[in-house]
Amino acid sequence: MKNTHLVVTSGLQSGKTLSNFSALLSFISAEELLASLPQEHLLLDRFSASYERSVNKDRIRKLESHYLKSVLNNSPLDVPKISLVVYRNPNVKIQHNKLVTLQYDKNDSAVVDGFLVLSALSNLLERADPFTGKKSGKSSLTAKQKQVLASIDVQLSIYYRPNEIINEETLSKLFFDINAIETKIYSQNIITQAQESPLNSGADKLALALNLNSLGGVSELNKITKSDSYITTKSTLILILLATLGGKGTRIERQLPTHLPNKTQITEQIINDALKTVIPLMKGWVSCLEIQFNQDSNGFHRSMQIWQALGIVAYDLAHKKDLSEEELFATGQVLGRLDYDKSAPHWGECSAFKKDANGRFWINATGGGRTFRDKVAMYFLSLL
């Protein structure tokens, strides 16, 4: 029986790469490339929550416009470039000198670069986007023009290690290093992983001080699901620190901020000062919720906006009151003793919430994550 997942590619092999990778450089038509993508994208969780943000949509539209003009005007085109890693069982045959043929199962590969290119090509060819599964609608190209676009060459770089399995940690490192460059896909998760910042090390210190690993751990991705053991994310801890430092106005744009809204530079020292407030406050909060974290995966205690609201509470306490470590811990306990069940009546006193269509559970009434966070923080402060 023919293996429809088998990909056979010939090209020039380089053995002079770092990390003991081999790299194959070849050219493949856009149509062949889209057909040879893996069915499941191993690294999708690293950026899926941010992929449909406006910054990525704008970059995809620019690529579409670039390809469209090239097809319509028969004008020169910078060859689209895609990189993937074959992480398991590549079969390498040397044909001559550096010319080799690589055979692999497409589902043993992972795209690490060129996500936006693949989305743009898929949209113009009226294919489903490989990463969102959505179709963008009617293409501006005629059937004949789509054939031209489908036949253009794409530069394909394939990384692999002959006779070796590449683990997910190495794949992730390569992915983050490539996509931290500003012209690549935007994802807050990529930024927080790749950028050296006191906020990164501060988040690690906060996780350690709260002993979060014992409760389920901190996810490196920027979201968690009900089935995850994780109780929070690293980007959430960074946002808590930012709120503790600068209140509601602090946010992450395309990079982790280097300064607060008042122009104060974010240094290790001011992070450590913020930790003196936020650690005892959150220790008190977490101490009351340990059982819920272990037993209930669906309460508001697992909402990342609720976590971030504690950063705004910490900012307010640090600027309006001179509380001892013990008093901060006790304040955290006051908030930790609230009922975090999604049907708890007290959430009706908070303007962030409204009842769902069935009138059973409280849901976000604000239409936005940051506004929801801010209104929850106001409610928490009203209880103190």
C-alpha positions as CSV (number, residue, x, y, z in Angstrom):
1,M,0.0,0.0,0.0
2,K,1.4,3.4,-1.0
3,N,2.4,5.7,1.9
4,T,0.6,9.0,1.1
5,H,2.5,10.7,3.9
6,L,5.9,10.0,2.5
7,V,7.8,13.0,1.3
8,V,10.9,12.7,-1.0
9,T,13.0,15.8,-1.4
10,S,16.4,16.3,-3.1
11,G,18.7,19.2,-2.6
12,L,22.0,20.4,-1.3
13,Q,23.0,19.3,2.2
14,S,25.0,21.4,4.6
15,G,26.7,19.8,7.5
16,K,28.2,23.1,8.8
17,T,25.3,24.2,11.1
18,L,25.3,24.6,14.8
19,S,23.7,22.1,17.3
20,N,24.8,19.2,15.1
21,F,21.9,19.8,12.7
22,S,22.2,18.9,9.1
23,A,20.3,21.2,6.7
24,L,18.9,20.4,3.3
25,L,18.2,23.3,0.9
26,S,15.7,22.6,-1.9
27,F,13.0,24.2,-4.0
28,I,9.5,22.9,-4.2
29,S,6.3,24.3,-5.7
30,A,3.8,26.0,-3.5
31,E,1.2,23.4,-4.2
32,E,3.6,20.5,-3.4
33,L,4.7,22.3,-0.2
34,L,1.1,22.7,1.1
35,A,0.4,19.0,0.4
36,S,3.5,18.0,2.3
37,L,2.8,19.8,5.5
38,P,2.1,17.7,8.7
39,Q,-1.5,17.2,9.5
40,E,-0.9,18.3,13.1
41,H,1.4,21.2,13.9
42,L,3.6,20.3,16.8
43,L,4.5,23.9,17.7
44,L,1.0,25.4,17.2
45,D,0.4,25.9,21.0
46,R,3.4,28.3,21.1
47,F,1.5,30.9,19.1
48,S,-2.1,29.8,18.4
49,A,-3.6,32.3,21.0
50,S,-1.9,35.2,19.2
51,Y,-2.0,34.1,15.6
52,E,-5.1,36.0,14.7
53,R,-4.1,39.2,16.3
54,S,-4.1,42.3,14.1
55,V,-0.3,42.5,13.9
56,N,-0.2,39.0,12.3
57,K,-3.2,39.6,10.1
58,D,-1.6,42.8,8.8
59,R,1.6,41.0,8.0
60,I,-0.3,38.2,6.2
61,R,-2.2,40.8,4.1
62,K,1.1,42.5,3.1
63,L,2.4,39.1,1.9
64,E,-0.8,38.4,0.0
65,S,-0.5,41.8,-1.7
66,H,3.1,41.1,-2.5
67,Y,2.4,37.7,-4.1
68,L,-0.8,39.1,-5.8
69,K,1.1,41.9,-7.5
70,S,3.8,39.6,-8.7
71,V,1.3,37.2,-10.3
72,L,-0.8,40.0,-11.9
73,N,2.2,42.0,-13.2
74,N,4.6,39.1,-13.7
75,S,7.0,41.1,-11.6
76,P,10.1,39.8,-9.7
77,L,9.2,38.0,-6.4
78,D,11.4,37.4,-3.4
79,V,11.2,33.6,-3.2
80,P,9.0,32.6,-0.3
81,K,11.0,30.8,2.4
82,I,9.9,28.0,4.7
83,S,11.8,26.0,7.3
84,L,10.8,22.8,8.9
85,V,12.5,20.2,11.1
86,V,12.2,16.4,10.5
87,Y,12.5,15.3,14.1
88,R,12.1,11.5,13.6
89,N,13.5,8.8,11.3
90,P,14.8,10.8,8.2
91,N,16.2,8.5,5.5
92,V,19.2,10.2,3.9
93,K,20.7,9.0,0.6
94,I,23.8,10.7,-0.8
95,Q,23.5,11.1,-4.6
96,H,26.7,13.0,-5.3
97,N,29.0,15.1,-3.1
98,K,26.5,17.4,-1.3
99,L,23.5,16.4,-3.4
100,V,21.3,14.2,-1.2
101,T,17.8,12.8,-1.2
102,L,15.8,12.9,2.0
103,Q,12.8,10.7,2.7
104,Y,10.5,11.2,5.7
105,D,6.9,10.9,6.9
106,K,5.4,14.4,6.7
107,N,3.8,13.9,10.1
108,D,7.3,13.5,11.6
109,S,8.0,17.1,10.6
110,A,7.3,20.5,12.2
111,V,7.2,23.9,10.6
112,V,9.6,26.3,12.5
113,D,9.6,29.3,10.1
114,G,7.4,30.7,7.4
115,F,4.0,30.4,9.1
116,L,2.8,33.7,7.7
117,V,4.0,32.8,4.2
118,L,2.0,29.5,4.4
119,S,-1.1,31.4,5.5
120,A,-0.8,34.0,2.8
121,L,-0.3,31.3,0.0
122,S,-3.2,29.3,1.4
123,N,-5.5,32.3,1.4
124,L,-4.7,33.2,-2.2
125,L,-5.2,29.6,-3.3
126,E,-8.5,29.4,-1.4
127,R,-7.2,26.6,0.8
128,A,-7.9,26.4,4.6
129,D,-5.2,28.1,6.6
130,P,-3.0,25.3,8.0
131,F,-2.8,26.9,11.5
132,T,-6.4,28.2,12.0
133,G,-8.3,25.8,9.8
134,K,-10.3,28.8,8.4
135,K,-10.8,29.8,4.8
136,S,-10.4,33.5,4.1
137,G,-13.1,33.7,1.4
138,K,-12.9,34.4,-2.3
139,S,-9.4,34.9,-3.7
140,S,-8.6,37.9,-6.0
141,L,-7.0,35.5,-8.5
142,T,-8.6,33.8,-11.5
143,A,-8.3,30.0,-11.8
144,K,-5.4,30.5,-14.3
145,Q,-3.6,32.9,-12.0
146,K,-4.0,30.5,-9.1
147,Q,-2.3,27.8,-11.2
148,V,0.6,30.2,-11.7
149,L,0.9,30.9,-8.0
150,A,0.6,27.2,-7.1
151,S,3.5,26.4,-9.4
152,I,6.0,29.0,-8.1
153,D,9.0,27.7,-6.3
154,V,9.3,28.0,-2.6
155,Q,12.7,27.8,-0.9
156,L,12.5,25.0,1.6
157,S,15.1,24.4,4.3
158,I,14.8,21.1,6.2
159,Y,16.8,20.6,9.4
160,Y,17.4,17.1,10.7
161,R,19.8,14.8,12.5
162,P,20.5,11.6,10.6
163,N,19.5,8.5,12.5
164,E,18.5,10.6,15.5
165,I,15.3,11.8,17.2
166,I,15.1,15.6,17.9
167,N,13.4,16.3,21.2
168,E,10.6,18.9,21.7
169,E,12.8,21.1,23.8
170,T,15.4,21.5,21.0
171,L,12.5,22.1,18.5
172,S,11.1,24.8,20.8
173,K,14.4,26.5,21.2
174,L,14.9,26.7,17.4
175,F,11.4,27.9,16.9
176,F,11.7,30.7,19.6
177,D,15.1,31.8,18.3
178,I,13.8,32.1,14.7
179,N,10.5,33.8,15.5
180,A,11.7,36.4,18.0
181,I,12.7,38.4,15.0
182,E,10.2,41.2,14.5
183,T,9.3,40.3,10.9
184,K,8.1,36.9,12.0
185,I,4.8,35.9,13.6
186,Y,3.9,37.9,16.7
187,S,3.1,36.0,19.9
188,Q,3.4,37.3,23.5
189,N,4.6,33.8,24.3
190,I,7.5,34.1,21.9
191,I,8.4,37.5,23.3
192,T,8.4,36.3,26.9
193,Q,10.5,33.2,26.0
194,A,13.1,34.9,23.8
195,Q,13.7,38.3,25.3
196,E,16.2,38.8,28.1
197,S,14.5,41.0,30.7
198,P,14.3,41.4,34.5
199,L,10.6,40.6,34.1
200,N,11.5,37.1,33.0
201,S,13.7,36.4,36.0
202,G,11.2,38.1,38.3
203,A,8.5,35.8,37.1
204,D,10.7,32.8,37.9
205,K,11.4,34.2,41.4
206,L,7.6,34.7,41.9
207,A,6.8,31.1,40.9
208,L,9.6,29.8,43.1
209,A,8.5,31.8,46.2
210,L,4.8,30.7,45.8
211,N,6.0,27.1,45.3
212,L,3.7,26.8,42.2
213,N,5.3,23.6,41.0
214,S,3.8,21.8,44.0
215,L,0.3,22.9,42.9
216,G,0.6,22.0,39.2
217,G,3.3,24.2,37.8
218,V,3.6,27.1,35.4
219,S,3.0,26.7,31.7
220,E,5.4,28.2,29.2
221,L,2.5,28.6,26.8
222,N,0.2,31.6,27.1
223,K,-2.9,29.7,27.9
224,I,-4.0,26.7,30.0
225,T,-7.0,24.4,29.5
226,K,-9.2,22.5,31.9
227,S,-7.2,19.3,31.2
228,D,-3.8,20.9,32.0
229,S,-2.2,20.3,35.4
230,Y,-0.7,23.8,35.2
231,I,-2.4,26.5,37.4
232,T,-1.0,29.6,35.7
233,T,1.3,30.7,32.9
234,K,4.7,32.5,32.8
235,S,3.2,35.4,30.8
236,T,0.5,35.8,33.5
237,L,3.2,36.1,36.2
238,I,5.0,38.7,34.1
239,L,1.8,40.7,33.7
240,I,1.2,40.5,37.5
241,L,4.7,42.0,38.0
242,L,4.0,44.7,35.5
243,A,0.7,45.6,37.2
244,T,2.4,45.6,40.6
245,L,5.0,48.0,39.2
246,G,2.8,50.3,37.2
247,G,-0.8,49.6,37.8
248,K,-3.5,49.4,35.1
249,G,-1.6,51.3,32.5
250,T,1.3,48.8,32.0
251,R,1.0,46.4,29.1
252,I,3.1,44.3,26.8
253,E,3.2,45.6,23.2
254,R,5.5,43.8,20.7
255,Q,8.3,43.5,23.2
256,L,8.5,43.2,26.9
257,P,8.6,46.9,28.1
258,T,11.9,48.3,29.3
259,H,10.3,51.2,31.1
260,L,7.1,51.9,33.1
261,P,4.5,54.4,31.8
262,N,6.2,57.0,34.1
263,K,9.5,56.4,32.2
264,T,11.1,54.5,35.2
265,Q,13.5,51.9,33.8
266,I,12.5,48.3,34.7
267,T,15.5,47.0,36.5
268,E,16.2,43.9,38.6
269,Q,16.1,46.2,41.7
270,I,12.6,47.5,41.1
271,I,11.4,44.0,40.3
272,N,12.8,42.8,43.6
273,D,11.1,45.7,45.4
274,A,7.8,44.8,43.7
275,L,8.2,41.2,44.8
276,K,8.3,42.3,48.4
277,T,4.7,43.3,48.1
278,V,3.3,40.8,45.6
279,I,4.9,37.6,47.1
280,P,3.3,37.8,50.6
281,L,0.0,39.0,49.1
282,M,-0.2,36.1,46.7
283,K,1.2,33.6,49.3
284,G,-1.9,34.4,51.4
285,W,-4.2,34.1,48.4
286,V,-2.7,30.8,47.2
287,S,-2.6,29.3,50.8
288,C,-6.5,29.4,50.8
289,L,-6.9,27.9,47.4
290,E,-4.6,24.8,47.4
291,I,-7.5,22.3,47.7
292,Q,-9.4,24.1,44.8
293,F,-6.3,24.0,42.6
294,N,-6.0,20.2,43.1
295,Q,-9.7,19.4,42.9
296,D,-11.5,22.1,40.7
297,S,-10.2,22.9,37.2
298,N,-13.2,25.1,36.3
299,G,-13.4,27.9,38.9
300,F,-12.4,31.5,38.6
301,H,-9.2,30.7,40.6
302,R,-7.9,29.4,37.3
303,S,-8.7,32.6,35.3
304,M,-5.6,34.3,34.3
305,Q,-7.3,37.7,34.4
306,I,-8.2,37.0,38.1
307,W,-4.6,36.3,38.8
308,Q,-3.5,39.5,37.0
309,A,-6.1,41.5,39.1
310,L,-4.0,40.6,42.1
311,G,-1.1,42.6,40.6
312,I,-3.3,45.7,40.5
313,V,-4.3,45.1,44.1
314,A,-0.6,44.8,45.0
315,Y,0.1,48.1,43.2
316,D,-2.7,49.9,45.1
317,L,-1.5,48.4,48.5
318,A,2.1,49.4,47.8
319,H,1.2,53.0,47.0
320,K,-1.5,53.7,49.5
321,K,-0.7,51.7,52.6
322,D,2.5,50.7,54.4
323,L,1.7,47.1,55.2
324,S,4.0,44.6,56.8
325,E,4.7,41.2,55.3
326,E,2.2,39.6,57.7
327,E,-0.5,42.2,56.9
328,L,0.0,41.6,53.2
329,F,-0.3,37.8,53.7
330,A,-3.5,38.3,55.7
331,T,-4.9,40.6,53.0
332,G,-4.2,37.8,50.4
333,Q,-6.1,35.4,52.6
334,V,-9.1,37.7,52.7
335,L,-9.3,37.4,48.9
336,G,-8.3,33.8,48.9
337,R,-11.3,32.9,51.1
338,L,-13.8,34.1,48.5
339,D,-15.8,31.4,46.8
340,Y,-14.3,31.1,43.3
341,D,-17.0,28.9,42.0
342,K,-18.5,30.3,38.7
343,S,-22.0,30.3,40.3
344,A,-21.0,32.0,43.6
345,P,-23.6,34.8,44.3
346,H,-21.0,37.3,45.5
347,W,-19.7,37.8,41.9
348,G,-23.0,39.7,41.2
349,E,-21.5,42.6,43.2
350,C,-18.7,42.9,40.7
351,S,-19.4,44.9,37.5
352,A,-17.1,42.6,35.5
353,F,-19.7,39.8,35.6
354,K,-23.1,39.0,34.1
355,K,-25.1,35.7,34.2
356,D,-24.9,33.4,31.2
357,A,-27.9,32.7,28.9
358,N,-29.1,30.0,31.3
359,G,-28.8,32.2,34.3
360,R,-26.5,29.7,36.0
361,F,-23.0,30.9,35.8
362,W,-21.2,34.2,35.9
363,I,-19.3,35.2,32.7
364,N,-17.3,38.2,31.5
365,A,-19.6,41.2,31.0
366,T,-16.9,43.6,29.8
367,G,-16.0,42.1,26.3
368,G,-12.3,42.4,27.0
369,G,-9.6,40.7,29.1
370,R,-7.9,43.9,30.4
371,T,-11.2,45.6,31.3
372,F,-12.3,42.4,33.0
373,R,-9.1,42.3,35.0
374,D,-9.4,46.0,36.0
375,K,-13.0,45.6,37.2
376,V,-12.2,42.5,39.2
377,A,-9.3,44.4,40.8
378,M,-11.7,47.2,41.8
379,Y,-14.0,44.6,43.4
380,F,-11.2,43.0,45.3
381,L,-10.1,46.4,46.6
382,S,-13.6,47.2,47.7
383,L,-13.6,44.1,49.9
384,L,-10.5,45.3,51.6
